Amino acid sequence: MASFVLATAERTNLANQIKADLNSGYLKIYTAAYAAVLVSIPLAATSGSVSNGVLTLDCTNTSANAGDSGVAAVGRFFKSDGTTAVADCDVSTSGATVNLQNTSINSGQNVSITSGTITVPAGT
């Protein structure tokens, strides 16, 4: 038996708070160990939609030109001020919290988010 389990309604409330925090925010993509910022991608004014504790990112027009070259390894979400961190995530081309069209990024290349979901876990 789980020692702590959130009700679906509470998970949804938390996901809605994350959504509010990410509205007009940014996703910065980094190389391994956050060594270098490759690109800062603006998120939509309404960052996504929430259902049953899962925030599905609105990936319409979520792209930006890379400022550096390297292999994308991790991401960090920021509020609209661009400096207040909200959460870290994994990035890949599939199966990650945030999926990109590719992870081998060159300076000046347009980088797009192809999909993204943030799941508030039920508990332990």
N, C-alpha and C positions, 0 to 999 in steps of 0.2 A: 504494500500500500504506500502511496506517495505521502511524503511528510508535509508537503505544502503544494496546493493546487489552486490556481486562480480559476474562477468561473469565467465562462466565455464572455459574458457581459463586461467583466473587469478587464480582460485581455483586450477587448474591443475599445474600451475607454482609454487604455494605455496606448494602443495603436493610433487612436485619434489624436492623442497628445503629441505623439511623435510626428504625425502628419502635420499638425499645426506648427510644430517646431521647424519642419523642413520646407514649409511653404515659402517659395522664392529663395530657398537656400542653395547650397552648393554641395557637390560631391567632388572631393579632391582625390585624384588617383595617384598613388605613390609606387615607387620601386620597393623592393624588400626592405623590411625594418624601417620603413618611412624615411629612407635615405634621401630621396629626391621627389619633389612634386612634379609629375609629368603633365598633368592637366587639371584645371578646375572647371567643372561642368555645372552650369546653372540649372537648377531644378525648376519645374513649373510653378506658377503662382499658387496653384492647388497641387501639391506634390503627388497626390494619388488618391486612391479610394481604399476604404477599410471595410472588411467583412470578416467576422468571426476571429478577430485578433490578428489579422494579417493586413498589412499595408502593401498594396500593389502600386508601385511607382507609375506615374504618368510619364512615359518616355517620349512623348511627342515633343520634338524640338529640344531634346536634351543632348546637345553636342557642343563641343568647343575645340579650338585648335590647340594642340599640345605645345607647351613651352619648352619641353625638354625631351630627350630620347631615353628609352629604357624599356624594361619589361614590367608591365603593370602587375603588382602583387597584392596590394591592399588598398582599401578606400577609407575615407573618413568623411562623414556627413557633417555639415555645418549649418547653423541658422543663417538667416538672410544677411546678418552682419559680416559673414565670411570668416569670423574668428572664433565664435562660440561653438565648440565641438559638441555634437549630439551623440554620435555613435561611430564605431569602426565596423568594417565589414570585409568580407572576402570578395575578390573580383576574379572573373574568368570569362571564357567565351560561352560556357554553359554550366548549369548546375550550381552556380554561386548565388550569393545574396544579390549581387549586381553583375550582370552579364554585359560584356562589351563586344563590339564586332571583331576585335582582336586584341591581344595583350602585348604584342610587340609594337611599340609606339615610337614614332619618329617626330622630332621637333617640327612643328608646322602642320602635322597631320591632323585631320579632323577626326575626333574621337567621339563615338556615340554610345549611349547606353541603349542596349537592345531590350533589356528587361530587368526588373528588380522587384524583390519582395522582402519585406521585413516582417518576421513572425514573432509576436510576443509569446514566449513559451508559457505553457500551462503551469509548469512548476517542476519540482523534483520528487 
